[in-house]
């Protein structure tokens, strides 16, 4: 108990009284960095809305952010340290980890240990992890899952500008004349920014939006043009744009002469990319290219907004550079409504970049291979040593774990078994690693299965520190709850291990002390070399830190209130103070299709899920929109494979296999398919997409190629399918998973739902249900035509329901939610359950609006009755009126209605 008290004794902003209070914090999800207002009463978070005054979102939240409080229960929480599966005290765990690290370093050297950290960490956590590894252990072996997100963009910014600085702000997205969205489905991945763009376009109808993407995504609902190019050919598209600018008086020669270098060599490479050459290479219509090229050439202001579709490539750095080249050449740079805007995926990917969380960085934007920077950082830290060379980047790190060069790894707040490519290789590396330490807030996931030591860390609601969003805006992450159990903040865990390793320099009592030291380092002997300068925040008191309002760096004497517009004076952070062009030779993906693996695999996020679903998987509302991993497939390919919606496919690559349901989608290009990234062994037996990618990386950034894989598709059938629904989850559910050849799990409003499939039929379905459920009660069954309907009642209340068939049983989710909520079922309802017949009033179809649980059939009926705009649908059904995440899908349904044949419209009307 004394340890529990000690972890909660820091000065935290949670009210210790019974008076209700309001905590302003930051959303836990993407790099937009939305502010949230959390209502707290009796020490518990009771309400959450978007912060009306936060400059990132002005009160808006997406469906994931709106449902944050539905993800904070203690289910699957890691609350006590563990060593080899046994609970221990914090002192035992800390001493053990420190001793093991010291012993391994003494025996095998400093590079025998590594840290793999996360964009889910706060800046203060990141800073101390980097300080410990690079300044005290003396190795560069710390990398982050942000390597998989934006490291190619970082390398390109560094090469072009001399520093990793995003030159744009969110207001540029609203004030531009032309917005190119490439490699980004912002409507689903960054919904709040998408809504800002959508609003700006309504205010200024002259604003043009172009989407450049192999898929026709939800983002295309606001697009004036779509360039549906061949995957991996983006650099050719932008080389062609640069060449077009040169041929059509689109260059800003004055800007090029005054503020840049290397243009002629870059243009020489681009000159071979005529419109026809680009059209052939990218497999697009040349006239469509000309329209977009003319728009860019003639628009006074243009922003190119790009994300993982550009970055996650074996030539991602060059793709980012090709975008930067076009903005430098046209002078559409460092002005309102202009610039190359890389959007980050995680809430603090930017903060990690600032403090040196990547293996090829030092700290505070200083270079790990620069002797002057090495000496400066070591002198500031007064550390016993300093890293003098790049460490191992994420994919390489696990390669070295596999070969035994790295013998100990500390993984913080990330799940590499799910996110890194070539899952089988990662598993083999983890299995044979001498010491695997994992700091996390969950008790079980795919990575924790390999942990020798588990350290309980605080999750989003309990964390306290700062994050930096994609427009360089620092915001306070204020905790609205005290740490549960024995959980500690990551910075505390790192501090304690460092001290147990007998290192000085980690005497931090409060998170504000860590921030103060970090901000002081950014300005230490800076002399204007680096834009990352927080000297204006370096003397904050603990109270001032607590009250810190969102602010964009740099923050210094020149910009005491922060700075939105950087590089406006044309001075960059290169040796010559000029921006650098760089010639780009487009390269096709390394993972190529062939006769054995003929389909191109793409992957990305779904609207309502996040990363590996540790958080979002707890919220039933977030599972309703897409309840399982699908493979999205063009109709012509579906015909060739003889599959239709909800059939199953086996997906095979050279590295592994997955099994998913099919979603026929004419928005895909033929020969290509798409699979979401989120599902893993916690939610699906065969749903992990990273198993299908090779460990191919960009040679400069080390970022993995996770957008273009090569796979084989084969129709998959099982002999028997069982759908199980239950009120609560018990340990016996593991028997269900173990007995099934394929399974899926979903959190529901009433408990959990499982879909199981079997290569051989179950002999006695009733007995199987009883054995795998562990429930006692009144068991009822009805069998008909190879179908079994099984119900378990306890005191008249439904606690378990299973349907078995030779095809996937289809049950209306809204009906299930109703029958599980009834305290005592009527006989007629039990009969309906045993016949599998839902009441018509619950027949809503696929859920589209998660906020108000509005189904597709209900929406289609309203459309046929005259609601032919998103606004009218909102007035009638409320859909789209809260978070707005469903608005692109609503618009798509309306467009389908407008273009549908009469027969289809008739079907919609009776649906």
N, C-alpha and C positions, 0 to 999 in steps of 0.2 A: 504493500500500500504506500510505503514511503516513496518508492520509485514513481508510482503513478502521480503522486502529489508533486514530485519534483519536475516531471515533464510538463505540468500544467501551471507552473508558477511564474512563467514569464509574463511581461506586460503585454497582454493581448487585448484587442478592442471589443471583446464580448462583455456586455453588461453583466455585472454580478448581482444585479437587483432583479426584482420581479417586474419592473417597469418595462413595457414594450419599447424596443429601440429599432433603429434603422441602420443597417450596415451597408455602405457602398463598396462593392467589390467588382471583380471582373469575371466574365464568363470563362468556363473551363475548356471551351472547345477551340475553334479555329483561330487563325492569325488576325482576324478582324479586331479582336480585343474589345468586345462590347462591355460596357458598364452594366452592372446589375445592382438593384436595390433589394436587399434582403431584410424582410421583417423578422425580428427575433423577439420571442416572448418566453419567459421561464427557461432561458438558456437554449431554446430550440428555434430553428428556422421555421417560420410559419407561412411566409409569403415571399414571392420573388417576381419582380417586374424589371424591365429595362430602365436604366438610368436616363431620365429625360435630358440631363445636362451633360452626358458623356459625349465628347466629340466624335467617337467612333460610330455610335448607333443612335443617339438622340431618342432613346426610348424603345427602339425596335429590338426585337429578339426573334431568332428563328425557332423552329419547333424544338430543336435540341436544347437550346438555352431556356426556353419557356418551361421545359420539363426537368430542369436540373434538380428540383427538390423531390422529384419522384425517383431519384437515383442514389439517395444518400443513406439508405438504411444500413444496418450492420450485417446484412447477409453477405457471407463470404469475406468478411473483413478479417484481416490479419491484425490481431490486437496484442500479441505477446511474442517476443523474440523466440526463435527456435534454432536449435543446432541438431542436425541429424534427426529431425522430426520430434525432438523433445523440447518442451517449453523451458526457457531459462530466464534469468534476470538480465537486465540491460548490461550490468557490469560484466557478467559472464560472457555475453554475446560480444560486447565491445572488445574485451580483452582477448577473446579467442580470435576474432577477425584481425586485430592488430598483431597478435603473435604470429598468426599464419602468414600475413603479409611480410612481416619482418624476417621470418625464417626463409621464405621463398626468395626474397630480395637478397638476403645474405648468401644463400646457396647458389642462386641462378642469375642474379643481377637484376637491375631496376626494370629492365624491359620484359621481365617474366610475369609482371602483373599489369592489369589493364582495367579501366573503368569504361562501361558503356552506359551513357546517361540519356537524358530525354528532354524534349521540348515541353514536357509536362512539368518539369522542375521550374521553380522560380529562379530569378536571376541570382539571388543570394545563395541558393543551393548550388547552382551551376558554378558560381564564382569560387566557392570553397572547394568543390571537387576538383576544379582546374588548378587551384593553388596547391592543393595537396599533391596532386600527381606531378605537375610540371615544376613546382618550386621546392618540393620537399622529397618526394620519391625521385624526382629528376628525370622522368620519362615523359615522352609525348603521347603515351598510350592512353589517352582519353578521347573518346569519340561519342557521338550522339546519334539518336535515331533521326535527327534533323538532317543527317547525311543523306537519308533516303528522300528528303523533301525538297531542300533548296540549296544544296551545296554547289550545284552547277551554276545557279544564279549568283551565289557568292563569288565563285571563281571568276565569272565573267565581269561582274562589277569591279572586282579587285584588278583584273587585267585592264579594263577600260578606264577606270576612274582612279586607280591607285589605292582605293579603300572600298571596303564592303559597305556601301552607302546606297540605300534606296532613295532615288531623287524625287519621288512623287508623293503626293498625299491623296487622301480619299476625295477631297474637294476637286482634284484634277479630273476624277472620273465623272463628276457632275458638270464641269465647266469646259469640257472638251467639245470639239466639233465632230471628231471621229474617234471611236473606241474600237480597237481591234482586240477581241478576246480570243486568245489562242492557247490550246492545251489546258483549258479551264472550263469546267461546267459550274460556273459561279452560282447559278440558280440553286444548286444542291450543295456545293462545297463552301460557299461564302454567301449565304442567302441575304444577309443584311446589306452587304455591299450591292448585291444584285438589285435589291429593292430601292436602294439609293439611285442606282443607274436607271432603273425603270421610271422612277419619279422624275429624274432629270430629263429623260426623253419625252415625257408627257409635257413638262414645262417648256421644253425647247424641241418641238417636232422636227426641226432642221438637223438635230443631232443624229448622226449615223452610227449604227452598231453593226460590226461585222464579226461573225464567229468563224474561226478557222479550226476545224476539228474533224477527225475521221468519222465521228458519230454525230448524228443530229440529236443534240441533247435538249434538256428542258431550257437551257440558256437561250436556245434559238428562238424562243417565243417572242423575244424583243428584237431579234436581229433583222436588219434590212437585207443582209446577204449572208450566205453560208458557203464557205469554201471547204468542201468535204474531201480533203486531200488524202492521199495514201499515207498510212502511218509512217512516221519517222522522216518525212521529207520536208519538214518545216524550214530548215536552213536554206533549201533551194527556193522556197517561196520568198524568203526575205532577201536572198541574194538577187532574185529577180526584181523585187521591189527597188533595191538599191540601183540596179542597172536601169530600171524604168525612170527613176528620179533623174539619173544622169542624162538620159535621152530626151526627157520632156521638161527640162528647165525646172526641176524640182529640188535642186541642190541649193543650200545656203552657203555659197562660196566664201562669204565674209566670215561666217562662223567657223567654217572648216579651217580657214587660214589663220584666224586669230587664236582659236581655242583647241585645236586638235592636231594630231600627228598620225602619219601612216595611211592617209587616205588613198593616195595613188596606187599603192600596192594592193589595198583592199578592193578598190574599184576594178583593177586589172583582173582579179579573180572573179568578180561579179559579172564582168562583161560577157562572159560565155553563157550567162543565164538570161537568154531572151524569153519573151512571153511564151513562145512556142516550146522552147526547151523546158521551161518550168512546167507548162501544162502537161507535157509528155511525162516528165519525171514524177510529178505529183498526182498524175492521173485526174486532172480536172479540166474543165472547159476553158479555153483561152480567153473567151469573151468575159467570163466571170472574173478571171484574173484582172483583165484590163479595167473592169468597173472598179474593183477594189484599189488597184494601183492608182487609178485616176483620183479616187477619193482621197487617198493619202497625199498625193502630189498637190492637190488643189486645196486641201483643208489647211487653214492657218494653224489649227491646233489638233494634235493627235496624241493619243495614249495607247500603248500596247500593253495589255494586261495579260500576264502569263503565269503559269503554275506548273504542276507536276507533268502535264502532258508535254511540256518542253524540257523540263529538268531531268526527268527520269529516262535517260537515254545514254547510250554509250558514246554519244557526241553531244551531250547536253550543254556543255560549256560553249561550244561553237554555235549551237542554236541560239542560246541567250545572246552571244556576241553578235550574231547576225541581226538580231532585233536592235541592239544598241547601235550598231553601225548605221542603220536606217535613220534613227533619231538624231545621231550626231551629224550625219550628212545633210539632213533636211533642216537642221537648226531647231527641230521640235524637241527641245531639251531645256530643262531648268526654267521653264516658263509655265504660267498658269495653263492647265489643260494639256500639258505636254509631258512626254517622257516614257522610258521603258520601266514598267511597273511590275516587278516580281512580287506575287502575293504568297505569303507563307501559309503553311498548313496547320501549324500548331500554335497554341496560345503564347508560347514563349520561345519559339524558334529564333526570333530576333535577339532576345536577351542572351540566349546561349552563344550566338555569334559575337555579341559584344564582349563577353567575358573570356572568350577563348575556348568554348566548349568543343570545338572541332580539333582533331589531331594535328592539323596543319596550321593552327593558329597558336599564338602565345597568350596574350591577354590584352584587353582594351585596344583591340585592332592593331596590336604590334605583331611583328613577324617572328615566327619561331626559329627561322634560319638566319636571322639578322643579329650578328654579334653585339651591335650597339643596343638593340632592343633587349637581347638576353641580359646584358649587364644592367640595363636600366630597371627591368622588372625584378631581377634578383636583388638589386640594391634597395628597391622600394619595399619588397617583401622581407628583406634581411633574411633570406632563406639560405639553407646550407648548400644548395645546388640549384641548377636550372636546366630545363630541357634545352638541348642544342640542335635537335633535329626533329623532323616530323615523326609523329607516332603512327601507329597502324590505324587506318580508316576502317569503318564498320565491317565491310565484307572481308577485308584482309585480316581484321582482328580475329574473326572466327576461323579463318584459314590457319592462322598461327596458333590458335587454341587447339585446332585439330592435329597439328604437327607437334604440339608439345612445347613450342617456343614460348607461348604464354601459358603459364601454369595456374594462374588465379585471375578471376574476373569478377568485378563488382558491378552488377546490373541494377540501375536505378530507374524506377518508374517507366519501364518499357518492357515489351514482350517480343524479343527478337525471334523466338520460335515461330511467331506468326507473321512478323513484318519483313524479316530478311529473306532474300531469295534463296532457293535451294534448301528447303526445310530439312531434308534428309541429312544434308551435310552439316547444318547447324546442330541438329540433334546428335549426330555422331561426335561433334566437337564438344558439346556440353557434357555428354555422357562420360567422356574420358578425361575431362578437365579435373585437375587436382582439387581445386577449390572454386565453388560457384557461390557467391554471395548475392542475394537479391533483396533490395529495399523496395517494398511495395505496400500498397494499402489493401491488397486482396490476399486471401489465403491460398487460393488455387488458381492457376492458369497454365497454359502450355509451357511457359518458361520456368515457373516455380516448381514444376515436377522434377527439375534437375537441380534444385537449390540444396546446397549443403547447409547454408545458413539463411534464415529468413528474418529480415528486420522490418518491424511494422512502422510504416511511414504514414504521415497524415495525408488524407485526400483533399480534394478541392475545398470543400466547405470549411475545413479546419486549418488550411494553410494560410501563412501570413508573410507577405513580402511584396515584390514587384514583378511585373511582366512588361515586355515591350512588344507592341503590335507591329503590323506590316508597314505602317507609315512612321515608324521610329517614335511612337508615342508610349512613354512610360506611364503605367497605371498601377495603382496599389491593389494588390490582392489582399483584402482584409478578411480574416476568418470570422465566420458567424457562429462557430461552435468550438468548444474546447476539444482537444485531442481525446479520442475515445480509447479506452483501455490503456495500454502502455505505449501507444503510438507517439512517435516524435517527429518533428519536422526534419526534412532531409539535411538541412544545414547543421542541425544539432547532431545528427548521427555522424556526419562527416567530421565535424569538430571533435566529437568524443573519440572517434577512431584515431584521428590525427594525434590527439593528446596521448592516447594509449600507446601510440607508436613512438612516444617520447619526442614529439616535435613541438617546438615553440611556435608562436605566431598564430595560434588559433584560440586566443583568449576572448571569445565573443560571448557576451551575456544576452544580447538582444539582437534581433534580426536587423534593426536599424544600424547597429555597429558594423555589420557586414556590408550593408549598402554604403555606408560612409567610406569605408576603406576602398571599396570598388570604385566609387565615384572619384575619390582622391587619386587613384591610379590612372584614371582616364585623363586627368589633367597634369599628372606628374611629368615635368619637363616636356610637355607637349609642344609648346611654342608654335602652335598652329599647324603642326604636321598632320594631325588627324582631326577629322570633323567630330569624331566621338569624343566629346569633352563635356563632362558633367560637373565642372568646377563650381557652377552655380548651385549645385545640390550637395556639395562635399562637406558642408558644415551644418547640415540639418541636425537639429536636436531630435530626440526620440519623439517628442510631441509634434514637431514640424513634419517629421517623416510620416507619422500617423495621419496627418492632415494633408499630405501631398496630393495635389490635384493632378489629373492627367496632363502630361507635358511632353513635347517633342524635342529630342536632342538635335543639335548641340544646345546645352544650357550653360552659358558662361557670361563673362562681362559684356561681350558684344550682343548676346541674345539672352538676357536674364529671364525672359518669359518663354524661352524656347524658340525654335526656328522651324517653320514649315517649309520654306523654300531654300534649298541648298544648291550650290554651284551656279547661282544666278550671276555671279561676277565672272564666270568663265574660268575660274581657277580650280583645278582639280588637285588630287593628292599624289600625283605622279612626280617623278624627279624633275620633269620639265614644267610641271604645273599645267600640262595640257592633256586632254582626254586622248586615249589611244584607240585608233581604229585597229582592227586585226582581220586579216584576210581569212575567209572561211571557205573551206572545201566541203560541200555537203557529203555526208556519209550515211549510208543506209544502216539499219539496225544490224547488229552482229548476230542476233538470234533470228535466223532466216527459216522460212518455210521450205519444205522439200516434199518428196513423194510420201515419206513416212509421217511427217508432221505438216499437213497442208494448210492449216488454219492459223491466222494471226490472232494472238490473244492480247486483249487490252484489259486493263483493270482500273478500278477507282472507287470512289465513295458513293454510297447511297444517300438519299436525302435525309433520312431520319436516324442514321447510325453513325458511329464514330470509332475509328481505329479498330481495336479488337473487342469492342462491345463490353469492356469491363464495367463501364458506367451506363451507357445507353441500353445495354441488354437487360437492365433492371426495370426499365420503364415500359409497361405494356403498351402505352400509347405509341411508343417509338418502334414497336415491332409490328404494329397493325398495318402500316403502309406497305412494307415489304417484309414478309415473315420468314423468308428463307433465301438462301443464295440461289440465284438464277444464272444461267448462261444465256445471254441475249444473242440471238442468231437471226440472220437475214432469212426471209421466207424461202428464197431459192435454195439456200443451204439446208433449211429445215426439210424441204421436200426431198432433197437428195438423200438425207439421212432418215427419211420416213418418220419424222417426229413432229409433234405439235405442242401447243402450250401445255405445260405441266408434265409432259413426258420427261424421261430422264436420260442423261448422257453421261458416259464415262469420258473424262478429259485426261488424256495421257500426254506427257511431255518426256523429254529425256531425263528429267530430274525427279519425276513423281507423277502422282495421279490425283484426281478429284472426281467427285460425282455430284451432279447438280440437276435441278429441274430446268426445263427449257422455257424460255420466253421468246416467242417469235416476234421479231422487231424489225420493221422495214426501215428504221432509222439507222441501222447498221449498214456498212458496205458489205457486199457479198464477199465471202472468203474470210471474213473477220468476225470475231466474237468478243463479248465483253462479260467480265465476271467481277462482282464486288469483292473488296479486300477484307471485309470485317469478320467473316465467319471462321471459327477455329474450333479446337477440340472441346471448348466449353459449351459450344452451341451446335456443332455439327461434326459428324464422324468423318466426313470426306469433303469439307467445304473450304479448305485453306488454299487460296490462290497462289501464295508465295512458293508453294511446293512445285509450281509449274514453271518457274523462271530459273534460268541459269544465273550464276553469280557473276554476270558480265557488268563491268563498270566503265564509266568515263575515265580515261587515263589521267586526267587533270584533277577532277573533282572527287573521284571515287564514288560518285553516285550511281546506284544500280539502274540497269535498264529494265524497268518494270511496267512498260507500256507496250512493248512489242515482244511477245514470246511466240513460240511455234508449238502447236499442239495437234493431236489427233483426236477426233471425235467419233464415238461409237455409241449407238443406242444401247441403253441399259434397261433391263427388266428384272423384276423380282417375282417370286412366286406368291408372296403374301405381303400385304400392307396393313399396318395397324395405326390408328390415330388414337392417342391416349390424352385425356384431359383430367386434371386433378386439382383439388383445392390447394394442397400444400406439397412442398418438396420434402421427401424423406430420403434417408441414405439408401433405401432399397431401390431407388431409381437407378443407381449404378448397375443393378442387375439387369434392368431393362436395356441399358446401353450395351452391356457386355453380351447380352443374348442376341442383339440385333446385328444384322450385316450392314445396315445403314440406319442412321437416326439423325433427327433434327430436334432442337429444343427451342421453345419460345416462352418468354414471360407473358402472362396474360393478366387481365384484371382480376381473375378469380384464383390464379395460382400459376400453373405451368402446363404447357402442352407439348407433347412429344409425337413425332412422326417416325415410325419404325418400319423397316422393310427387311424381308427375309428371303434368302436364296432357296430355302426349303420351307414348306408350310409348317406352322405350329400344329402339333397334333391336337392339343386341347387348349383352345384360346382362353376359356374361362379360368382354367388352372394357371395358365401363364400370367394372366392379369392378377390373380390373387397372389401368386408367388412374387412377382416383380413389384407389386404395390406395397405389400406388407400391411394392407388394410384389413380390418375386420368390419363387418356390417351386414346389411341385407343385400346379397348379390342376386341380380336378376339377369337373365339372358334371353335373347331371341335370335334364331338362326333362320336364314332364308337365302336360297340361291347363292351359296358360297360366301354369304355375308353373315357376320356375327355382330350383334349389338349387346353390349354388356354395361350394366349399371350397378354401382354400389351406393346404397343409401345408409346414412347414419341418422337415426331418429327422424326419418323422413326427409332429410336434407341430402342433396346430391353431393357426393365427395369424390366420385370417380366415374369416368365414362370412357368406354373404348369401342371403336368401330373397326372391324376387320373385314378385308375384302381382297379380291385379286386385282384391284386397282386402287389408286389413292382415294380414300373416303373423303368426300367434300361436305363440310359442316359449316353452317353460317356462324361466324364468330360472334356476332351481336346476340344471336339466340343463345349460344352457350353462356355468354356473360349473364344473360337474364336468368337462365335456369339454375346456374350455380349460385345466384344471389338470393334465390327464394329459400326461406327458412324451412318450409315444409311443402313438398311438391304434391300437387293434386294427381289423382290416378290417371287422368287424361294426359297430363304432361309426361308422366312416366311412360305411358304407352307411346307417345310421340317420340320420346328418346329411344325406345326399343325398336321403333320403326325407322328412325333416322329422318323424320319429317319435321322440318322447322316451320314455325308459324310464319305465314307470308309477311306479316308486319315487320319481321326481322330480316327480310331478304333484301339487303342493301348492296350486295356485291363488294368488290374490293374497296377498302377504305382509302380515300383520297385526302381528306382533311383530318389530320390527327388531332387537332385542337378540339374540334366539335364532333368527331366520329361520324363524318358524313361520307356515305358510300357512293361508288360510281353509278349504280343504278338510280339512286335518288337524284344525283346531279343530272344524269342524262334525261330523266323525266322532267326535271325543272327546265332544262334547255329546250325540250320540245314544247314546253308550255310558254316559251317566250323569254326565258332568262338567257339571252344571247350575248351577255357580257359578264366579265368576272364580277363587276360591281353589282349587277342584278342578281347573280347567284348568291353573293354575300348578303344582299338585302333579304333574300328569301330563306336561305339555308344557314347563314352565318359563315359558311366556308370561306376561307381566305381573308377573314376580317380580324384575326388575332395576330399570329406570327407572320402570315403571308407566305410561308414556305410552299403551300400547295397552289399558289396562283399560276405558276407556269403550267401545271398539269390541268388546272381548270381551263386555262386558255386553249390548251391542246384539245381537250374534250369538245370545247365550243367549235374549234376549227374542224374537228372531225365531223361534227354535226353539219356544219355548213357545206362540207365537200362530200358528204356521204350520199350514196344512191338512195332513192326513195325507199327501197325495201329495207335498207339498214335503218333509216330514220324510223320506219314503222316499228322495227324491232325495239329501238330505243324507247319509243313511246309506250310500249306495253311492258317494258322491263321493270 
